[in-house]
């Protein structure tokens, strides 16, 4: 609920830096040359001393004008660093009721460009959509080809998951192939440490071009552990040539280009046997929304009793914006001076 709008600082210790202008002012006072002493008056009248010593009254006033401007800029900078904020909301905390492990196929066939810009790029976008729409599940990520690799453990930190996505590439895999059984086993091990009252789900993102498909026993183990397997198909039934490491299409023993096609029938069968749903990836977000909706049906999210988190509206950008406005004319003046010297 919205609360009062009293001013609050996230880093109040920065406010101690506001005393620095006082030290600068004392230094300016102590370093002003004394030209009204008896020794100087022995050489010239008092009204001629500024010209004799090169101290024009206009220069003195300019010195203090610069000090006032610097003090204002310094104050705005310190206020921005201190993090002013007001307005907050107290949000009730929930414990996610579902755990979802995403299994991303990184075999060479995922570089096929039968969907734009490539199957792997589309898969990364689907994971991005999944993270953005998710509200009820902890998400983990496993990338697999011949061997599975844990990219991110089960987490509620969407930002941490997003940071991993751009680095996912088929070049990360040294041994090519697509062995799904090992990836399923690794995902089960990851889910084994989660609370017993959470619903457990796997999401396979692949084109179905497996070198070794899971057997009935592996899928039976999933069911025994109350783990549902959902599948998101990437690619098209028409397929396309599989590019090699140098971008040249791979060729078989007869010299023909290796063509990889979306094996939709095999993926649908996997989802059916795993107790989940199958969707083919497209440009819309409805495919991931359907999967999350299915996951949400089994979720048992709980309110964490007496625990809320306070979310402040940060306002550090206001003094920072004023600081930039004040600095902009000085940058332009410096630029003109540089141009005049050339």
VOSE-399992 format. One record per residue (C-alpha): x, y, z. Coordinates in steps of 0.5 Angstrom, whole numbers, padded with zeros to 4 digits, always signed. Layout:
BEGIN
XYZ
...
END
This chain:
BEGIN
+0000+0000+0000
+0003+0007-0001
+0005+0011+0005
+0008+0018+0007
+0012+0022+0002
+0017+0024+0007
+0024+0025+0005
+0029+0019+0006
+0036+0017+0003
+0039+0010+0001
+0046+0012+0003
+0046+0018+0008
+0053+0018+0009
+0055+0021+0003
+0051+0027+0006
+0058+0028+0010
+0061+0031+0004
+0057+0037+0004
+0062+0040+0009
+0067+0040+0004
+0065+0047+0001
+0067+0050+0008
+0074+0047+0007
+0075+0050+0000
+0072+0057+0002
+0077+0057+0008
+0082+0056+0003
+0080+0061-0001
+0080+0066+0004
+0087+0064+0007
+0090+0064+0000
+0088+0071-0002
+0094+0076-0002
+0094+0081+0003
+0096+0088-0001
+0094+0093+0004
+0100+0092+0009
+0104+0097+0011
+0110+0094+0007
+0106+0095+0000
+0104+0102+0002
+0111+0104+0002
+0111+0103-0005
+0104+0106-0008
+0098+0109-0006
+0093+0104-0003
+0088+0105-0009
+0094+0103-0014
+0096+0097-0010
+0091+0092-0014
+0094+0094-0021
+0101+0094-0018
+0100+0087-0016
+0095+0084-0021
+0089+0084-0017
+0083+0086-0020
+0077+0087-0016
+0073+0084-0022
+0078+0078-0022
+0076+0077-0014
+0069+0077-0016
+0070+0072-0021
+0074+0067-0016
+0068+0067-0012
+0063+0066-0017
+0066+0060-0019
+0066+0058-0012
+0059+0059-0011
+0058+0055-0018
+0062+0049-0016
+0059+0049-0009
+0052+0048-0012
+0055+0043-0017
+0058+0039-0011
+0052+0039-0007
+0047+0037-0013
+0052+0031-0014
+0053+0029-0007
+0045+0029-0006
+0045+0024-0012
+0050+0020-0009
+0046+0020-0003
+0040+0017-0006
+0034+0021-0005
+0027+0017-0005
+0020+0018-0003
+0014+0014-0004
+0014+0007-0002
+0010+0001-0003
+0010-0005+0002
+0009-0011-0002
+0007-0018+0001
+0012-0024+0000
+0010-0030-0003
+0014-0037-0004
+0014-0039-0011
+0010-0046-0011
+0013-0049-0017
+0020-0050-0020
+0022-0050-0027
+0028-0053-0030
+0029-0050-0038
+0033-0055-0042
+0036-0052-0048
+0039-0056-0054
+0046-0053-0056
+0047-0058-0061
+0050-0056-0068
+0043-0056-0071
+0040-0051-0067
+0044-0046-0071
+0040-0047-0077
+0036-0041-0080
+0030-0044-0082
+0027-0039-0077
+0029-0032-0077
+0035-0031-0075
+0037-0038-0072
+0034-0043-0068
+0038-0042-0062
+0037-0034-0063
+0029-0036-0063
+0030-0040-0057
+0034-0035-0053
+0028-0030-0054
+0023-0035-0052
+0027-0036-0045
+0027-0028-0045
+0019-0028-0046
+0019-0034-0040
+0023-0030-0035
+0019-0024-0037
+0012-0027-0036
+0014-0032-0030
+0011-0030-0023
+0010-0036-0020
+0016-0041-0021
+0023-0041-0019
+0027-0042-0026
+0034-0046-0027
+0037-0047-0034
+0041-0053-0037
+0045-0053-0043
+0046-0059-0046
+0049-0063-0053
+0053-0069-0051
+0054-0067-0044
+0049-0063-0040
+0052-0056-0036
+0048-0052-0031
+0048-0045-0033
+0044-0042-0028
+0041-0046-0021
+0034-0045-0019
+0033-0038-0017
+0028-0032-0017
+0033-0027-0020
+0030-0026-0027
+0036-0021-0028
+0041-0026-0026
+0038-0031-0031
+0038-0026-0037
+0045-0024-0036
+0047-0031-0038
+0043-0031-0045
+0047-0028-0049
+0053-0032-0048
+0049-0039-0050
+0052-0041-0057
+0053-0048-0060
+0061-0046-0060
+0061-0047-0052
+0060-0054-0054
+0066-0058-0056
+0063-0065-0057
+0057-0064-0061
+0051-0069-0061
+0044-0068-0057
+0044-0073-0051
+0037-0072-0048
+0037-0077-0043
+0044-0074-0039
+0040-0067-0039
+0034-0070-0036
+0038-0074-0030
+0042-0067-0029
+0035-0064-0028
+0032-0069-0024
+0038-0068-0019
+0037-0060-0019
+0030-0061-0017
+0031-0066-0012
+0034-0061-0007
+0027-0057-0007
+0021-0057-0002
+0017-0063-0003
+0011-0059-0003
+0013-0055-0010
+0010-0057-0017
+0016-0059-0021
+0017-0058-0028
+0022-0059-0034
+0021-0055-0041
+0025-0058-0046
+0027-0053-0052
+0030-0056-0058
+0029-0058-0065
+0028-0066-0064
+0034-0067-0068
+0037-0072-0062
+0042-0077-0063
+0039-0081-0057
+0032-0080-0055
+0030-0082-0047
+0027-0089-0046
+0021-0091-0043
+0025-0092-0037
+0027-0085-0036
+0020-0082-0037
+0017-0087-0032
+0022-0084-0027
+0020-0077-0028
+0013-0079-0027
+0015-0083-0021
+0018-0076-0018
+0012-0072-0020
+0016-0068-0025
+0012-0066-0032
+0016-0065-0038
+0014-0060-0043
+0017-0058-0050
+0018-0052-0054
+0019-0054-0061
+0024-0049-0065
+0025-0050-0072
+0020-0051-0078
+0018-0058-0082
+0022-0056-0088
+0028-0055-0084
+0035-0052-0087
+0042-0054-0088
+0046-0055-0082
+0052-0050-0082
+0059-0052-0079
+0064-0048-0075
+0066-0044-0081
+0059-0042-0083
+0060-0047-0089
+0054-0052-0089
+0056-0059-0086
+0056-0065-0091
+0055-0072-0091
+0059-0078-0094
+0055-0077-0101
+0057-0070-0101
+0050-0067-0100
+0048-0062-0095
+0046-0064-0088
+0039-0062-0087
+0036-0061-0080
+0028-0061-0080
+0024-0060-0074
+0021-0067-0071
+0015-0065-0069
+0012-0072-0068
+0017-0074-0063
+0017-0068-0059
+0010-0068-0058
+0010-0075-0056
+0015-0073-0051
+0011-0068-0048
+0005-0073-0048
+0009-0079-0045
+0012-0073-0040
+0005-0071-0038
+0006-0064-0040
+0004-0060-0046
+0008-0058-0053
+0008-0052-0057
+0012-0050-0063
+0015-0043-0062
+0013-0037-0066
+0014-0029-0066
+0008-0029-0061
+0009-0030-0053
+0003-0034-0053
+0007-0041-0053
+0011-0039-0047
+0004-0036-0044
+0001-0043-0045
+0007-0047-0042
+0007-0042-0036
-0001-0043-0035
+0000-0050-0035
+0005-0050-0029
+0001-0045-0025
-0005-0050-0025
+0000-0054-0020
+0003-0049-0017
+0002-0048-0009
+0005-0041-0008
+0004-0039-0001
+0004-0032+0003
+0010-0032+0007
+0007-0030+0014
+0009-0023+0017
+0014-0022+0012
+0014-0016+0007
+0019-0012+0003
+0019-0004+0002
+0020-0002-0005
+0022+0006-0005
+0021+0010-0011
+0028+0013-0012
+0029+0020-0014
+0037+0020-0015
+0036+0022-0022
+0033+0029-0020
+0039+0033-0018
+0043+0029-0023
+0039+0032-0028
+0040+0039-0025
+0047+0038-0025
+0047+0036-0032
+0043+0042-0034
+0048+0047-0031
+0054+0043-0034
+0052+0043-0041
+0053+0051-0042
+0060+0050-0040
+0062+0044-0044
+0059+0048-0050
+0064+0054-0048
+0070+0050-0047
+0068+0047-0054
+0068+0054-0057
+0074+0056-0054
+0078+0049-0057
+0075+0051-0064
+0078+0058-0063
+0085+0056-0062
+0085+0052-0068
END
